[in-house]
Every structure is written in C-alpha cells, then in structure tokens.
Amino acid sequence: MAKKAIERYKRDPDYKLLYDQVTDVYAESLKSDLEKLKQQNLKREYHGGYFDDNDDDDENCEKISDAADSCVFNRHYTWVPIRATFLCENIARKVFPQESYPEYQGAKEADYTRRVTDRLRKEFLNPLEKYYSSISTHMGFGRMPLNVEKYLEEVKADKSKIVANALLPHEVLRYVNHSNLRQAAELQWKAMVEDIYLKQGKFKNCLAVCDPGKTWIRGLQEDVSSALGILIAELSEEPWKGKVISFSKSPELHRIQGNDFRYKCEFVKRMDSNSACKCDFVKRMDSNSSTDIKKVFDLILEVAVNENLEPEWMIKKVFVFSHQVFKKEDYPMVTAARRPIIRQYKGSLQRKDMEMLCHN
C-alpha cells in the first residue's frame, strides 16, 4: 500500500496537489494548536492549575483542532492509513523544514525524516494528546464545553444570530433531548441543512449507508454516523429524500420518520417509550459488523426500476458511515466486488437511455 501511495504521488498531479494541501493544513494546524495550548497552560497556571468553569477564556479549548488526534500511531483505525501514506513524515518535514534548521542540513534524507518525525511526536503530538485527555475528563461524558451551551442559550433567547456552521451534525444531536436547549438545537439543525442545500447545493443525489454504532472522539461516544446519515437523507431529493440504508449483511432501505427532531421526540414518546429522537430510528435499524455492498446497489437499482427513474435522478454517490475498522485483508474483496457492481449500475443506466430513445 505504501509503495502504491508513493507511485501515485509521482504520477498523479491531482493526488499530489491534494496530498500537499492536506499536509499543509495539518502542519499549520499543529503549529497553531501548540501555540494555543501554551497560552492556555499559562492561563491555567495563573488560576492555580485548575479549569475555571465560569471563565470564558476556556473557549480556547473549542478552538484547538483534532489535527494531532488524527496523527497518532497508537490506534488501529488510524495506524494503517497514516503509515501507508507517510502522512506524519511529510507533516514533520513541513513543520521542521531542512533548510530552516541547521541541525538537519547535510543529513541524509532518511535520517532527516526519521529525526523530524520523532521530534514532531515529542514536541507536538504528545502534548496535544495529553490535552485531549484532560479536556475529556473535564467535560465528562455527553457534555459540551460551556461556550456551546452559552451560544445555544443566546439563540433560544433570540440574543444571537444562528451561525449555520457553528456546530457539527453530531454536536447538534447532543442537544435534541436537552430540556432547555431542544428548540435551539432544532433551529440550529434547520439552519445547517438549509445552508448546505441552498448555498452549496450539494448531496442532492446521494444516499447514506448508516451504521448506528457510536464513535469515540476525545473519550466521548458520538452519534456521528447517525447524524451524517440523517443529514445526507435530508439533503437528498426525491425519491431518495429522507431515506437511509442500514449497515448490515442484509441491508434495507428505510425512510426516517418525523418532520423534525422535536416532533419526532413527542411522536416517539407516545408510540415508543424506548426512543427519543430522529437519530434513534436510525439506531434501531439492523446492524451487524459488515455490510453487503452489492446488495446496497441492488436496492438502489430496485428503486430506480420501480420508480422508472431517469438517469439524472439516479444516485451519484453512496456514503458509508461506520465506526467499524475495515481490515487490510478486506480491501481486495471490496476492489473485486466493485467491478460487477459498476458494470451492473452502468448497464442499468444505459438500458434506461435506450428506453428513452425508444419512447422518443
């Protein structure tokens, strides 16, 4: 895999451009995050080494990115792609450019790369990882930093204008059942969906395969898959709008019930005491450790045939949202499975084109 990554970097200008931009973003984010961490540590020392829940300066904790968390080697789900693409090595080279550090000038390429990668881990990744752990402990499970709740309180009181991209989808879902902030969370969600749909016009012909399992982020269990699945469903157009496919060996196409989060909470409370919000419908879908991709496309083609869809209304992208780790040995199987799926999918579109010509 590593050899393929190097070869593609050399021969594919688009991949090279993307790779260079990604490593640039990581390098700048890490430098910025470490500087913010140093400033926050100084403030913490001033307060006697404790977090002050009533101090607005703690808003900086929300501004430190997850860049370092994505670069660590001690997690199985990040280790394979990081090592295979030499991500950390190239980020380290940009953080510590050889021409700017006399101690690295004249060193052989391999030795220089090894030394700066080790330095990146010691000076950047390790301190930021410790910071993430301290923030998780401070926040507790299911709790957001106080500045987010403050923002939602102001939205609720009409003292603050809604910023569509202020929260991520799974962060909005945290407050769906909050006794005081449920209404604000609903407004935030609607604003986010409208902003993406009206201004960006994206995801109109997309469908999500949704694994309801929770993902761990900074020690917190997040409904990332459920949130993103619902978002894609709401952005899609008919006949795909409001629908998701379950992540299962026997995947099924589901229509998410409820017009909005609050209505869903009230409706489900009367009908099903075990559920509380729209995301709970997704969580109840059949979920196993893997999904049958071919059956997913069979479902899509079945809808296309039943609805007599024109090619322009067919699904253009399928997103698979899962916390599952896809093992290295699974890749050849996925690659091999793609070929007949692509032939079948393209064949269906071509048949539709032929039918259109015949009717005309």
Secondary structure, 3 states (H helix, E strand, C coil): CHHHHHHHHHHCHHHHHHHHHHHHHHHHHHHHHHHHHHHHHHHHHHCCCCCCCCCHHHHHHHHCCCCHHHCCCCCHHHHHHHHHHCHHHHHHHHHCCHHHCHHHCCCCHHHHHHHHHHHHHHHHHHHHHHHHHHHHHHHCCCCCCHHHHHHHHHHHCCCCCCCCCCCCHHHHHCCCCCCCCHHHHHHHHHHHHHHHHHHHCCCCCEEEEECCCCEEECCEEECHHHHHHHHHHHHCCCCCCCEEEECCCCCCEEECCCCCHHHHHHHHHHHCCCCCCHHHHHHCCCCCCCCCHHHHHHHHHHHHHHHCCCHHHCCCEEEEECCCCCCCCHHHHHHHHHHHHHHHHHHHHHHHHHHHHHHC
